[in-house]
């Protein structure tokens, strides 16, 4: 049993949050950029597919 003065386990287990390194920031930015580009390409491809079916009818 814990005594009331002991801090909870999760507080002792956490490390202080250090600011992300430049490499970490760049990695996150690249990942977000690639996801955005993928979504744009998917939207363009879907738009083209809809346009082709309308022209054929």
DSSP file (Angstrom, degrees, kcal/mol; ACC not computed):
  #  RESIDUE AA STRUCTURE BP1 BP2  ACC     N-H-->O    O-->H-N    N-H-->O    O-->H-N    TCO  KAPPA ALPHA  PHI   PSI    X-CA   Y-CA   Z-CA
    1    1 A X              0   0    0      0, 0.0     2,-0.2     0, 0.0     0, 0.0   0.000 360.0 360.0 360.0 141.8    0.0    0.0    0.0
    2    2 A X        -     0   0    0      1,-0.0     2,-0.3     2,-0.0     6,-0.0  -0.522 360.0-126.1 -83.8 150.7    1.2    3.5   -0.8
    3    3 A X    >   -     0   0    0     -2,-0.2     3,-1.7     1,-0.1    -1,-0.0  -0.675  28.0-112.4 -88.5 154.5    1.6    6.2    1.7
    4    4 A X  T 3  S+     0   0    0     -2,-0.3    -1,-0.1     1,-0.3    -2,-0.0   0.735 115.5  58.8 -59.8 -22.6   -0.3    9.5    0.9
    5    5 A X  T 3  S+     0   0    0      2,-0.1     2,-0.3     0, 0.0    -1,-0.3   0.671  84.3  95.7 -83.3 -15.0    3.0   11.3    0.5
    6    6 A X  S <  S-     0   0    0     -3,-1.7     2,-0.1     1,-0.1     3,-0.1  -0.565  79.0-123.2 -75.2 135.2    4.2    9.0   -2.3
    7    7 A X        -     0   0    0     -2,-0.3    -4,-0.1     1,-0.1     5,-0.1  -0.430  36.5 -91.2 -73.3 153.7    3.5   10.3   -5.8
    8    8 A X    >>  -     0   0    0      1,-0.1     4,-1.2    -2,-0.1     3,-0.6  -0.230  37.1-112.2 -60.0 155.7    1.4    8.2   -8.2
    9    9 A X  H 3> S+     0   0    0      1,-0.2     4,-2.1     2,-0.2     3,-0.3   0.877 113.1  58.1 -60.9 -40.3    3.4    5.8  -10.4
   10   10 A X  H 3> S+     0   0    0      1,-0.2     4,-1.2     2,-0.2    -1,-0.2   0.815 103.4  53.5 -65.7 -27.9    2.5    7.6  -13.6
   11   11 A X  H <4 S+     0   0    0     -3,-0.6    -1,-0.2     1,-0.2    -2,-0.2   0.861 112.4  43.3 -72.2 -34.9    4.0   10.8  -12.4
   12   12 A X  H  < S+     0   0    0     -4,-1.2    -2,-0.2    -3,-0.3    -1,-0.2   0.787 112.3  54.2 -79.6 -26.8    7.3    9.2  -11.5
   13   13 A X  H  < S+     0   0    0     -4,-2.1    -2,-0.2    -5,-0.2    -1,-0.2   0.756  89.4  92.8 -79.4 -24.3    7.4    7.2  -14.8
   14   14 A X     <  -     0   0    0     -4,-1.2     2,-0.3    -5,-0.2     3,-0.0  -0.458  67.2-143.6 -74.6 139.1    7.0   10.2  -17.0
   15   15 A X        -     0   0    0     -2,-0.2     2,-0.1     1,-0.1    -2,-0.1  -0.732  35.0 -93.6 -93.1 149.9   10.0   11.9  -18.4
   16   16 A X        -     0   0    0     -2,-0.3     2,-0.5     1,-0.1    -1,-0.1  -0.417  47.2-107.1 -62.8 138.1   10.0   15.6  -18.8
   17   17 A X        -     0   0    0     -2,-0.1     2,-0.3    -3,-0.0    -1,-0.1  -0.527  35.9-159.3 -71.1 117.6    8.9   16.5  -22.3
   18   18 A X        -     0   0    0     -2,-0.5     3,-0.1     1,-0.1    -3,-0.0  -0.718  29.8 -96.9 -93.8 150.2   11.8   17.8  -24.2
   19   19 A X        -     0   0    0     -2,-0.3    -1,-0.1     1,-0.1     0, 0.0  -0.352  49.6 -97.0 -64.1 144.9   11.2   20.0  -27.3
   20   20 A X        -     0   0    0      1,-0.1    -1,-0.1     2,-0.1     2,-0.0  -0.286  39.8-115.5 -63.7 147.4   11.4   18.0  -30.5
   21   21 A X     >  -     0   0    0      1,-0.1     4,-2.3    -3,-0.1     5,-0.2  -0.265  27.9-103.9 -75.3 168.7   14.6   18.1  -32.4
   22   22 A X  H  > S+     0   0    0      1,-0.2     4,-2.7     2,-0.2     5,-0.2   0.905 123.6  53.0 -59.7 -42.0   14.9   19.7  -35.8
   23   23 A X  H  > S+     0   0    0      1,-0.2     4,-2.4     2,-0.2    -1,-0.2   0.899 108.5  49.7 -62.3 -40.9   15.0   16.2  -37.4
   24   24 A X  H  > S+     0   0    0      2,-0.2     4,-2.3     1,-0.2    -1,-0.2   0.907 111.5  48.7 -64.7 -41.9   11.7   15.3  -35.6
   25   25 A X  H  X S+     0   0    0     -4,-2.3     4,-2.3     2,-0.2    -2,-0.2   0.920 112.9  47.3 -63.9 -43.3   10.0   18.5  -36.7
   26   26 A X  H  X S+     0   0    0     -4,-2.7     4,-2.6     2,-0.2    -2,-0.2   0.895 110.7  52.1 -65.1 -39.6   11.1   17.9  -40.3
   27   27 A X  H  X S+     0   0    0     -4,-2.4     4,-2.2    -5,-0.2    -1,-0.2   0.918 111.4  46.8 -62.0 -44.1   10.0   14.3  -40.2
   28   28 A X  H  X S+     0   0    0     -4,-2.3     4,-2.2     2,-0.2    -2,-0.2   0.895 112.5  49.8 -65.8 -40.6    6.6   15.3  -39.0
   29   29 A X  H  X S+     0   0    0     -4,-2.3     4,-2.4     2,-0.2    -2,-0.2   0.904 111.1  49.1 -65.6 -41.0    6.3   18.1  -41.6
   30   30 A X  H  X S+     0   0    0     -4,-2.6     4,-2.7     2,-0.2     5,-0.2   0.912 110.5  50.8 -64.2 -42.7    7.2   15.7  -44.4
   31   31 A X  H  X S+     0   0    0     -4,-2.2     4,-2.1     1,-0.2    -2,-0.2   0.914 112.2  46.6 -61.9 -43.3    4.7   13.1  -43.2
   32   32 A X  H  X S+     0   0    0     -4,-2.2     4,-2.2     2,-0.2    -1,-0.2   0.894 112.7  50.2 -65.9 -40.0    1.9   15.7  -43.1
   33   33 A X  H  X S+     0   0    0     -4,-2.4     4,-2.6     2,-0.2    -2,-0.2   0.914 110.5  48.9 -64.5 -43.8    2.9   17.0  -46.5
   34   34 A X  H  X S+     0   0    0     -4,-2.7     4,-2.3     1,-0.2    -1,-0.2   0.894 111.1  50.2 -65.1 -39.1    2.9   13.5  -48.1
   35   35 A X  H  X S+     0   0    0     -4,-2.1     4,-2.2    -5,-0.2    -1,-0.2   0.904 111.2  49.2 -64.6 -40.8   -0.5   12.8  -46.5
   36   36 A X  H  X S+     0   0    0     -4,-2.2     4,-2.3     2,-0.2    -2,-0.2   0.922 112.0  47.9 -64.5 -44.2   -1.9   16.1  -48.0
   37   37 A X  H  X S+     0   0    0     -4,-2.6     4,-2.6     2,-0.2    -2,-0.2   0.890 110.6  52.0 -63.8 -39.1   -0.4   15.3  -51.4
   38   38 A X  H  X S+     0   0    0     -4,-2.3     4,-2.3     2,-0.2    -1,-0.2   0.915 110.3  48.4 -63.5 -42.9   -1.9   11.8  -51.3
   39   39 A X  H  X S+     0   0    0     -4,-2.2     4,-2.3     2,-0.2    -2,-0.2   0.896 111.8  49.8 -64.4 -40.3   -5.3   13.1  -50.4
   40   40 A X  H  X S+     0   0    0     -4,-2.3     4,-2.5     2,-0.2    -2,-0.2   0.922 111.4  48.3 -64.5 -43.5   -5.1   15.7  -53.2
   41   41 A X  H  X S+     0   0    0     -4,-2.6     4,-2.5     1,-0.2    -2,-0.2   0.895 111.5  50.4 -63.8 -40.3   -4.1   13.1  -55.8
   42   42 A X  H  X S+     0   0    0     -4,-2.3     4,-2.2     2,-0.2    -1,-0.2   0.905 111.3  48.4 -64.6 -41.4   -6.9   10.8  -54.7
   43   43 A X  H  X S+     0   0    0     -4,-2.3     4,-2.2     2,-0.2    -2,-0.2   0.902 112.4  48.4 -66.3 -41.1   -9.4   13.6  -55.0
   44   44 A X  H  X S+     0   0    0     -4,-2.5     4,-2.6     2,-0.2    -2,-0.2   0.915 111.4  50.1 -64.4 -42.0   -8.1   14.5  -58.5
   45   45 A X  H  X S+     0   0    0     -4,-2.5     4,-2.1     1,-0.2    -2,-0.2   0.897 111.8  47.5 -64.9 -40.6   -8.3   10.9  -59.6
   46   46 A X  H  X S+     0   0    0     -4,-2.2     4,-2.0     2,-0.2    -1,-0.2   0.884 111.8  51.1 -66.9 -38.2  -11.9   10.6  -58.3
   47   47 A X  H  X S+     0   0    0     -4,-2.2     4,-2.1     2,-0.2    -2,-0.2   0.913 110.4  48.7 -65.7 -42.7  -12.8   13.8  -60.0
   48   48 A X  H  X S+     0   0    0     -4,-2.6     4,-2.1     1,-0.2    -2,-0.2   0.897 109.6  52.4 -63.6 -40.7  -11.3   12.6  -63.3
   49   49 A X  H  X S+     0   0    0     -4,-2.1     4,-1.6     1,-0.2    -1,-0.2   0.892 110.4  47.7 -64.3 -40.1  -13.1    9.3  -63.1
   50   50 A X  H  X S+     0   0    0     -4,-2.0     4,-1.7     1,-0.2    -1,-0.2   0.886 110.8  52.1 -67.5 -38.3  -16.5   11.0  -62.6
   51   51 A X  H  X S+     0   0    0     -4,-2.1     4,-1.6     1,-0.2    -2,-0.2   0.864 107.2  52.5 -66.5 -37.2  -15.8   13.4  -65.5
   52   52 A X  H  X S+     0   0    0     -4,-2.1     4,-1.4     1,-0.2    -1,-0.2   0.884 108.6  49.5 -68.0 -39.0  -15.0   10.5  -67.8
   53   53 A X  H  X S+     0   0    0     -4,-1.6     4,-1.0     1,-0.2    -1,-0.2   0.862 109.6  51.5 -69.8 -34.9  -18.3    8.7  -67.0
   54   54 A X  H  < S+     0   0    0     -4,-1.7     3,-0.3     1,-0.2    -1,-0.2   0.876 109.2  50.8 -68.4 -36.6  -20.3   11.8  -67.6
   55   55 A X  H  < S+     0   0    0     -4,-1.6    -1,-0.2     1,-0.2    -2,-0.2   0.825 106.3  55.0 -69.7 -32.1  -18.7   12.4  -71.0
   56   56 A X  H  <        0   0    0     -4,-1.4    -1,-0.2     1,-0.2    -2,-0.2   0.773 360.0 360.0 -75.0 -26.4  -19.4    8.8  -72.2
   57   57 A X     <        0   0    0     -4,-1.0    -1,-0.2    -3,-0.3    -2,-0.1   0.487 360.0 360.0 -76.8 360.0  -23.2    8.9  -71.6
